[in-house]
Amino acid sequence: MKIKEIYEYLDTISPFSTQSAWDNSGLLLGDFEQEVSKVYLALDVDIDLVENASENSLFIVHHPLIFKGLKHLSGVLYPQKLLTKMIQKNIALIAMHTNFDLSHLNAYFTSEILGFKIKEQNEFLIYCDVDFQFEELIQHVKKCLKLDHIRVVNAHQKQIKSLAICTGSGGDLISSVKADCFLSGDFKYHQALESYHNKLSLIDIGHYESELCFSEILAKDLQKFHLEVIISVSKNPFQYF
């Protein structure tokens, strides 16, 4: 099957035109006319995926391997090293990032992983009506994500009635959140200070943890094609002790 056919289908279920202006989703490596019979789905491109993948295959990932302009493809550093190996193996790459957040990932994570009913979706923010003590909500999130430890900001909100959710890194959205508590990842120190003083509690659900379901979501959509679809579990660069 040609990459063009797969790409066009992906564009119908999660239009690439809806990606954020700073994003770099789409076909990043390869040729639309290239024929592939094997597709690998992953959150990220990593060295294990590249080394174990078959030649002449297609990677569909969430995070673009190329964000900024590259001046060369030499050397042993990330991401040039991975791109060089992919070119040698004739591996194509499609990234579905912020467009997939909008169309699939945020909603799936909210309803299927956390088990909350969606009240409203406003761009990258999803709102839910809930009824938790703050400590109860923390325990619920830890259980759903199988986490032993989690970062929070307790802004004196004992009872959580309204909840905002954004997978990945949603700290820049804090000023627009209208809820008792905001669940997202990668919160910075000064964002935490802002939230604390503005009485918005935070639960840092982790960037990796909140987006790990990308592959399982997309695998269901690709069942219509006669392709071998392989889910590759990306490794979290962070470790917890």
N, C-alpha and C positions, 0 to 999 in steps of 0.2 A: 504494500500500500504506500502511496506517495505521502510525504509529510504534508503536502498542501491539503490533502483531504482531511487529515487529522486536525490540522491547524484551523481549517474552516469550520469544522465541527466544534472545536473548543471555543472559537469566536462566537458561535451561536449561543452556547450555554453560559459563557462568561466573556462578554465583549472586551477585547483588548483596548478599545477606545475609551473605556471607562477608567483605566488606570490613572493614578495621580500623575501630575505633570513631572514630578521628580523621578518617577519610576522608570524601569527599563524592562517591562514585560514584552513577550513576543518571541519570535524566532531569533535567537542570539548566535547560533552556530549551525551551519548546514545549509542545505539547498531545498527549496520547496519541491523540486522534482525528484529528490532522493527517495528511493524505495527502502522501506523498513518493514520488518516483520516482528520486531521485538521492541517493547517499550518499557522503560524503567521509570517508576514514579518515586520521588523522594522529596523531602523537605529542602535539602541542600545537595549540591554536588560536593562530594568529598573524595579523597584519594582511594578509599576502599571501593566505592562505587565505580570509579573510572577503571581501576585495575581489574575488577572482576566482571565488568560488563563485556558483552559480546561486541565484536566489530560490526559496523554498519547498523547500529541501533539508534534509538531516540531516547533522550532523557527529557522528562517533563518534571520540572521542579517548581517549588513555590518561590524561593529566593533567587533572584537573578545573580548569576556568577559574575556578570559584568555590570557594574554600576557607573563607574567613572571611566573616562577615556584612558586607554592603555597605549603607551608609547612603544612597547616592544612585547614580544612573546618569548623572550629568552630568560634564562635563569631558573632558579629552583624555588622561587617564592610563590605564594598564593596571590592571585588566581592564575598567573601565567603558566605555572607548571601543569595545572590541571587542564587548561585549555590546549596546551601543546600536546599532551597525551591524548586528548579527545580528538584532535585533528589527525593525529597519527592513526587512530583507530576508526576514523570516519564516523564519529559519533556526533549526532545533531543534538541541539539543545533548545527547548522551549521553556520559558519562565512564565508562570501565571501568579502574579503577586497581588498588588492592590485590587486588580479587577476581580480576582477570585475571593479576596476578602469580602468585597461587596456582594458578590453573587452567591457565595456558598459558605465560606469558612466561618464568618462571625455567627451566622444563624445556626449552622450545624453545631458549633462548639457550645452555644448557649442552650439549645434544646436537647441535643443528643448526649453531650458530655456532662453538662451541669444540670440538665433536667429542668430548666426554667421555661416558662411560657413567654413568648415574645409579645410585648405590648406594642412596641413601635421600633422601627429601624430608620435612623436618620443618618444617611451616609455611612460612616464607619462606626457609629454608635448604636448599640442596641439597648433598649430600655425594657425592664421587667418590673412588675409589681411583685414584691415578696413580703415576707413577714418573719424576720429573724432577729434574734439578739445578735449583736456584732460577733460575739465569740462563737455562736452557733453557725453563723455564715462561714466563718473561717474554717471550722471543722468540716462543714459540708464540702467546701472547695478542696480542702486537703484530701478528703476521702475520694472525691471524684477524680482528682489528678494523681492520686497515690503518692502524695508528698508528705514527708515527715516534718518539714519546716517550710515556713512561708513568711514573706515580708509584708507587714501591714502598717498603715497609719491610722491610728484611732483618733478621729477628730471629734470625740465626745458624742458620737452617735450610738447610743445604746441599742436603740431599736431601728433596724433597717427596713424601710417600707418601699423604697425605690432604688433600683440598681441599674447602673450603666455598665456595659461590657464592650470591650474591643480587644480582639486577639492581637498578638504581636506586641508592638510598641506604641502605646496610645497616650503617652505622657503629654504630647503637644496639644491634646484635645481637652486637657483638664479645665481650662478656662470656659469651655462651652458645655461642660457636663452639668446637667440639672438633675441631680439625684442625691440620695443620702450616702451612697458608696459607689466607687468606680473600680471595676476589675479590669486590669490590663497588665502589661509587662514592661520591664526596663525603665521603671520610674527613676528619675534622677533626684538627687538630694534637694535641690531648690524647688522642684515640682512637689516634693513631699511637704516642704515647708509651706508652700502656697496652699496646698490642699488642707493642711492642718489648720491654718489660720482662717481659711474660708469655710471650715466645717464640712469638708468633703472627705470622708474616710476612703482609704485606698487598700486594695488587696493586690499585691503583685503576683500574678498567676504564672509569670515566667514566659519569655518569648517562645522558647522551644516547646515548653509544655502545652501552651495554648494553640500551637499550630501543628503539632505532631500528627493530627488527624487528616492533614491535607491529602495524603496518598490514598487512604481508604475511601475518602469522599469521591475523588476523581476516578478511582478504579471502577466504581459502580457505573459512572457515565461512559466508560470506554468498553463496557461489556458488549455493546452492539457491534463492535469491530472484530474481525477475525485476526486478532493479534495476540501474541503472548505478552501479557502485562505482568510485570514483576514489581512488587513493592519492596523498596530498599529502605531500611530503617536508618535514618541519619543519626549520627552520634551527637549528643549534647556536648559542646566544648567545655561547659562548666561541670564541675563535680561538687558534691556536697559531702562534708565530713561532720 
